[in-house]
Amino acid sequence: MLALVFSVGSAPFVSAQDVSGLRDQISERSERIKELEREIQQYEADLQEVGAEKQTLQGAVNSLDISRQKIGSDIKLTENRIGSSNLGIQQLALEIAEKELAIAKHQEAIAKSLRSINEFDGDSLVEAVLAHADLNEVWERIETLERFQLAVREDVRELTGLRNDLTEDKLESEGKKQELLAFRNQLSGQKRVLDVNREEKDKLLTATKNEEASYQRLLEEKRAAREQFERELLDLETQLEFALDPSSIPAGGKGILGWPLEAIRITQYFGNTQFARSGAYNGQGHNGVDFGASSGTRVRAALGGTVVGSGNTDEVRGCYSYGKWILIQHNNGLSTLYAHLSVINVSPGQQVTTSEVIGFSGNTGYSTGPHLHFSVYASEAVKIVRLGDVKAITNCAAARIPVAPLQAYLNPLDYLPTE
């Protein structure tokens, strides 16, 4: 006889009402999440409207106030997603317990059937006939034995299905736990964005003494400092010698990189745009792509890679450049820059995955409004330098930023998905 061994464990009793209750709670959370998403969309629309107006002190204050309200809703949304993930983990735990209980029952049924088969199948057919004068009883025993065998096969089939489902539930539960960790990290970042927003408003009102004329003078000083910085950086990058080896980078192709934001709104393209021809960027063209994004918008890695550096040019008084920035080197010969961030969520040397949240957009550095500046480089040519070590640059000598020869700047849209 074939000997089979089963381990029958005790599984906790699971009420269908418990699972149903969790599903109801998850459904309620989902509705609240949809409400918050609609609320955030309205704040985004309000911010775009304010951003389109002439730059005034009141407009800047209004923008910061709306941003703060939006960030507050973002935080509530993340908290609800955390709650939903927690409920999902609890639901899966109950469903896992249900399946483990069902598996235990099937194992008991199989063991019982096998014991009965052993008992019925202990005698040969000849012995069974000789032991029973009534042939009908013999055939009944044979039919009973066949039913037991069919029952075992059915139980084994059910058991296999339950074990497969159990494995899937456990994998989903692990995924939910990772999702939960990501949301908690995101929540921490969003709370820091809120602090930055408050600090920006306080600094703005202090610097301008709440006077429009002071605000306009501040804007003009920033513009002049930015233009001076751009001229000096252009002079430096023009002098750098570099011959791009086409084989060192991937051929242009849509989707090699992913979008760094969930919602895409391009406000400035790469290269010699109309805005550049009007005198911006010293007429030399824009070295990246700008995406409209309100402060606190999640910024994602366009591709997995290594964070080779990050920094904050605002720490250098009078230096109006990238503000808070992150540079990631990828394994395909490309590197990507994310600038004007409000919060940096990664550290140099850290490995990141595609679409991982690396920071939150903002209005740091020289920026006419909250947005994300995104540049793509040939990795072999871009270096992070302290500007004063390579060239005396007005106001920005102590700043550390990525620097590359002009030929090393690549058009991001050659590698991003189709708009």
LUMGUVEX-284530 format. One record per residue (C-alpha): chain; x, y, z. Coordinates in Angstrom, 3 decimals, decimal comma. Layout:
N
A X Y Z
...
end
This chain:
419
A 0,000 0,000 0,000
A 1,057 3,560 -0,671
A 1,957 5,316 2,592
A 1,176 9,053 2,796
A 2,097 11,357 5,696
A 0,065 14,478 6,527
A 0,758 17,151 9,100
A -2,530 18,363 10,491
A -2,058 21,647 12,362
A -4,576 23,582 14,352
A -5,821 26,757 12,609
A -7,705 29,561 14,354
A -11,428 29,836 13,864
A -12,220 32,557 11,346
A -15,631 34,158 11,137
A -16,972 35,112 7,708
A -18,407 38,130 9,510
A -14,875 39,244 10,418
A -13,766 39,153 6,781
A -16,974 40,881 5,645
A -16,475 43,622 8,252
A -12,947 44,292 7,036
A -14,151 44,456 3,443
A -16,729 47,077 4,456
A -14,044 49,131 6,198
A -11,771 48,883 3,136
A -14,663 50,030 0,937
A -15,245 53,045 3,213
A -11,549 53,913 3,053
A -11,623 53,666 -0,743
A -14,477 56,175 -0,903
A -12,585 58,567 1,386
A -9,484 58,178 -0,786
A -11,527 59,120 -3,885
A -12,891 62,211 -2,087
A -9,388 63,329 -1,125
A -8,109 62,748 -4,668
A -10,901 65,010 -6,009
A -10,017 67,620 -3,359
A -6,338 67,525 -4,371
A -7,255 67,908 -8,062
A -9,168 71,088 -7,202
A -6,187 72,474 -5,296
A -3,987 71,674 -8,321
A -6,369 73,616 -10,572
A -6,351 76,559 -8,128
A -2,545 76,547 -8,048
A -2,336 76,582 -11,845
A -4,706 79,555 -11,917
A -2,659 81,474 -9,332
A 0,586 80,539 -11,120
A -0,687 81,992 -14,389
A -1,184 85,410 -12,790
A 1,456 88,146 -12,653
A 4,062 87,545 -9,956
A 3,001 89,542 -6,921
A 3,589 89,171 -3,218
A -0,074 88,399 -2,601
A -0,021 85,816 -5,391
A 3,047 84,163 -3,865
A 1,391 84,094 -0,437
A -1,836 82,702 -1,945
A 0,156 80,018 -3,746
A 1,894 78,995 -0,517
A -1,425 78,919 1,350
A -3,114 76,755 -1,307
A -0,025 74,520 -1,424
A -0,226 74,076 2,338
A -3,896 73,063 2,076
A -3,067 70,656 -0,763
A -0,174 69,139 1,196
A -2,542 68,714 4,154
A -4,900 66,779 1,890
A -1,945 64,783 0,509
A -1,062 63,805 4,087
A -4,657 62,760 4,810
A -4,694 60,768 1,563
A -1,498 58,938 2,502
A -2,819 58,284 6,020
A -5,962 56,770 4,501
A -3,860 54,656 2,152
A -1,863 53,460 5,156
A -5,139 52,601 6,895
A -6,391 50,814 3,790
A -3,139 48,829 3,515
A -3,394 47,849 7,184
A -6,973 46,667 6,674
A -5,914 44,774 3,548
A -3,184 43,009 5,517
A -5,704 42,097 8,238
A -8,162 40,807 5,631
A -5,482 38,691 4,003
A -4,445 37,360 7,418
A -8,034 36,208 8,040
A -8,304 34,709 4,562
A -4,983 32,909 5,107
A -6,301 31,545 8,412
A -9,486 30,411 6,619
A -7,494 28,549 4,002
A -5,200 26,985 6,608
A -8,297 25,750 8,475
A -9,764 24,357 5,249
A -6,428 22,697 4,421
A -6,359 21,070 7,863
A -9,908 19,750 7,343
A -9,027 18,347 3,921
A -5,928 16,697 5,355
A -8,056 15,076 8,076
A -10,581 13,909 5,467
A -7,827 12,441 3,314
A -6,253 10,670 6,288
A -9,632 9,241 7,305
A -10,336 8,056 3,762
A -6,923 6,410 3,524
A -7,457 4,587 6,806
A -10,782 3,295 5,484
A -9,169 2,255 2,194
A -6,491 0,356 4,120
A -9,200 -1,378 6,122
A -11,324 -2,233 3,086
A -8,379 -3,097 0,895
A -6,633 -5,360 3,419
A -8,186 -8,543 1,991
A -7,870 -9,798 -1,547
A -10,994 -10,074 -3,726
A -10,961 -13,912 -3,365
A -10,775 -13,645 0,409
A -13,622 -11,134 0,413
A -15,840 -13,481 -1,678
A -15,049 -16,507 0,514
A -15,723 -14,516 3,666
A -19,145 -13,340 2,507
A -21,886 -15,612 1,298
A -23,751 -12,586 -0,119
A -22,104 -11,352 -3,330
A -24,116 -8,094 -3,168
A -22,265 -7,255 0,035
A -18,951 -7,864 -1,730
A -19,888 -5,537 -4,606
A -21,071 -2,925 -2,130
A -17,680 -3,092 -0,425
A -15,945 -2,666 -3,792
A -18,193 0,297 -4,673
A -17,542 1,829 -1,253
A -13,811 1,416 -1,816
A -14,105 3,207 -5,195
A -16,072 6,027 -3,558
A -13,316 6,410 -0,953
A -10,721 6,550 -3,712
A -12,722 9,187 -5,617
A -13,112 11,186 -2,391
A -9,349 11,079 -1,810
A -8,657 12,304 -5,346
A -11,200 15,121 -4,942
A -9,772 16,126 -1,562
A -6,232 16,122 -2,971
A -7,391 18,343 -5,853
A -9,088 20,752 -3,406
A -6,042 20,679 -1,158
A -3,713 21,552 -4,034
A -5,954 24,472 -5,045
A -6,121 25,768 -1,474
A -2,360 25,570 -1,086
A -1,874 27,529 -4,340
A -4,372 30,151 -3,154
A -2,626 30,290 0,216
A 0,736 30,927 -1,455
A -0,797 33,751 -3,527
A -2,402 35,320 -0,436
A 0,896 35,208 1,431
A 2,711 36,857 -1,491
A 0,004 39,523 -1,699
A 0,295 40,099 2,041
A 4,056 40,637 1,698
A 3,390 43,073 -1,142
A 0,914 44,977 1,047
A 3,520 45,211 3,803
A 6,066 46,673 1,372
A 3,410 49,083 0,123
A 2,724 50,066 3,720
A 6,409 50,811 4,335
A 6,533 52,952 1,183
A 3,457 54,910 2,283
A 4,953 55,493 5,739
A 8,172 56,826 4,192
A 6,062 58,991 1,904
A 4,077 60,342 4,857
A 7,297 61,322 6,611
A 8,422 63,208 3,495
A 5,079 64,969 3,098
A 5,195 66,197 6,693
A 8,629 67,657 5,983
A 7,194 69,351 2,860
A 4,584 70,974 5,100
A 7,337 72,298 7,375
A 9,222 73,656 4,337
A 6,066 75,400 3,123
A 5,638 77,184 6,463
A 9,317 78,186 6,493
A 9,065 79,559 2,922
A 6,094 81,733 3,841
A 7,817 83,052 6,982
A 11,013 83,825 5,061
A 9,091 85,530 2,262
A 7,145 87,795 4,603
A 10,283 88,574 6,627
A 12,374 89,373 3,526
A 9,700 91,625 1,995
A 8,274 93,035 5,234
A 4,949 92,254 3,575
A 5,461 95,027 1,003
A 4,886 94,576 -2,731
A 7,755 96,894 -3,707
A 10,166 94,864 -1,577
A 8,916 91,661 -3,205
A 9,496 93,020 -6,720
A 13,031 94,152 -5,752
A 13,697 90,660 -4,375
A 12,521 89,103 -7,653
A 14,761 91,408 -9,663
A 17,778 90,598 -7,480
A 17,114 86,874 -7,971
A 16,799 87,283 -11,747
A 20,057 89,237 -11,961
A 21,913 86,701 -9,771
A 20,498 83,814 -11,797
A 21,521 85,362 -15,129
A 25,030 85,993 -13,808
A 25,266 82,391 -12,613
A 24,034 81,027 -15,960
A 26,624 83,069 -17,876
A 29,466 81,835 -15,699
A 28,285 78,208 -15,721
A 27,901 78,323 -19,508
A 31,443 79,670 -19,813
A 32,711 76,793 -17,656
A 30,770 74,052 -19,478
A 31,767 75,445 -22,888
A 35,443 75,038 -21,970
A 35,030 71,404 -20,951
A 36,168 69,069 -23,694
A 34,134 65,966 -24,411
A 33,499 63,794 -27,432
A 30,366 61,712 -26,951
A 30,808 58,041 -27,836
A 27,350 57,038 -29,139
A 27,976 53,430 -28,101
A 28,263 54,522 -24,445
A 24,583 55,486 -24,245
A 21,396 53,794 -25,463
A 20,054 54,847 -28,825
A 17,104 57,169 -28,414
A 13,931 55,221 -27,805
A 10,624 55,956 -26,158
A 10,209 54,405 -22,738
A 13,883 53,826 -21,913
A 13,182 56,163 -18,996
A 9,899 56,529 -17,138
A 8,133 59,784 -16,323
A 9,433 61,294 -13,071
A 5,914 62,429 -12,100
A 2,531 60,702 -12,149
A 0,756 63,610 -13,890
A 2,673 65,148 -16,780
A 2,452 68,835 -17,697
A 5,479 70,114 -19,611
A 6,067 73,828 -19,121
A 9,468 74,143 -20,827
A 11,051 71,860 -23,422
A 14,693 70,993 -24,005
A 16,968 72,969 -26,277
A 16,593 76,164 -28,234
A 12,958 76,846 -27,408
A 11,122 80,073 -28,109
A 11,665 81,036 -24,474
A 15,404 80,440 -24,874
A 15,485 82,485 -28,081
A 13,805 85,351 -26,230
A 16,935 85,654 -24,082
A 16,472 83,035 -21,358
A 19,384 80,683 -20,554
A 21,694 83,239 -22,231
A 20,209 82,181 -25,552
A 21,982 78,812 -25,364
A 18,928 76,626 -24,906
A 17,338 74,863 -21,969
A 19,407 71,951 -20,612
A 16,428 69,858 -19,502
A 12,660 69,638 -19,405
A 10,507 71,465 -16,860
A 7,332 69,847 -15,530
A 4,626 71,865 -13,809
A 4,159 70,353 -10,347
A 2,854 71,907 -7,160
A 5,035 71,740 -4,048
A 4,853 68,348 -2,392
A 4,225 66,335 -5,581
A 5,933 62,925 -5,449
A 9,063 62,782 -7,630
A 9,997 59,309 -8,877
A 13,228 57,810 -10,184
A 12,969 57,612 -13,977
A 14,945 54,349 -13,846
A 16,654 52,238 -11,213
A 20,188 53,215 -10,337
A 22,538 54,713 -7,757
A 22,135 58,106 -6,115
A 25,569 59,594 -6,823
A 24,859 62,911 -5,153
A 22,388 65,443 -3,821
A 22,636 68,988 -2,585
A 21,008 72,326 -1,886
A 22,387 75,460 -3,557
A 20,094 77,586 -1,368
A 22,511 76,918 1,479
A 24,875 79,306 -0,324
A 23,599 82,829 0,169
A 22,749 84,597 -3,099
A 23,203 81,480 -5,247
A 20,058 81,021 -7,325
A 20,453 77,742 -9,125
A 19,013 74,228 -8,790
A 17,993 74,572 -5,150
A 17,590 71,042 -3,785
A 18,712 68,476 -6,354
A 19,363 64,738 -6,810
A 21,601 63,041 -9,402
A 21,049 59,338 -10,206
A 23,389 57,238 -12,342
A 21,759 54,380 -14,242
A 23,331 51,214 -15,613
A 22,741 52,117 -19,263
A 25,148 55,060 -19,564
A 22,581 57,728 -18,639
A 22,278 59,885 -15,526
A 19,251 61,944 -14,508
A 18,947 65,156 -12,494
A 15,898 66,227 -10,462
A 15,982 69,859 -9,295
A 14,019 72,560 -7,412
A 12,831 69,950 -4,908
A 11,295 70,847 -1,555
A 12,396 67,610 0,161
A 15,090 65,046 -0,704
A 14,109 61,517 0,317
A 17,308 59,628 -0,579
A 21,003 59,662 0,303
A 24,186 59,466 -1,806
A 25,180 55,854 -2,437
A 21,614 54,593 -2,062
A 20,249 52,144 -4,626
A 16,812 53,116 -5,948
A 14,310 51,259 -8,090
A 12,354 52,511 -11,080
A 9,444 54,755 -9,964
A 10,630 54,835 -6,341
A 9,730 58,134 -4,627
A 13,046 59,966 -4,241
A 11,745 63,366 -3,155
A 9,016 65,967 -3,464
A 8,792 68,836 -5,926
A 9,100 72,394 -4,778
A 10,192 75,936 -5,549
A 13,799 75,980 -4,297
A 16,667 77,637 -6,153
A 15,773 80,026 -8,939
A 12,250 79,164 -9,953
A 9,400 81,285 -11,287
A 6,975 78,842 -9,673
A 6,871 75,302 -8,248
A 8,084 72,808 -10,833
A 10,476 69,934 -11,459
A 13,547 70,463 -13,616
A 14,645 67,171 -15,207
A 17,945 66,761 -17,089
A 19,508 63,716 -18,761
A 23,287 63,377 -19,160
A 25,785 60,990 -20,644
A 27,079 59,508 -17,377
A 30,732 59,445 -18,395
A 30,818 63,246 -18,696
A 28,817 64,582 -15,738
A 30,652 65,379 -12,515
A 29,522 66,821 -9,198
A 31,863 69,664 -8,317
A 32,256 72,515 -5,881
A 32,092 75,374 -8,365
A 34,773 77,435 -6,623
A 37,235 74,570 -7,160
A 36,968 74,785 -10,952
A 36,018 78,408 -11,574
A 35,376 81,571 -9,580
A 31,615 81,922 -9,850
A 29,852 84,931 -8,335
A 27,809 83,994 -5,250
A 27,933 80,271 -6,109
A 31,585 79,362 -5,518
A 30,693 77,272 -2,451
A 27,823 75,472 -4,181
A 28,077 71,825 -5,276
A 26,158 70,879 -8,436
A 26,430 68,492 -11,396
A 28,478 70,011 -14,239
A 28,878 68,611 -17,758
A 30,126 69,674 -21,189
A 27,323 70,989 -23,368
A 27,574 67,902 -25,607
A 26,750 65,650 -22,637
A 23,264 67,105 -22,145
A 20,709 64,879 -23,874
A 17,103 65,592 -24,793
A 14,993 63,816 -22,119
A 12,088 63,404 -24,548
A 14,261 61,113 -26,683
A 14,108 58,591 -23,816
A 10,825 59,273 -22,047
A 7,519 57,591 -23,008
A 5,266 59,161 -25,609
A 3,326 62,099 -24,208
end
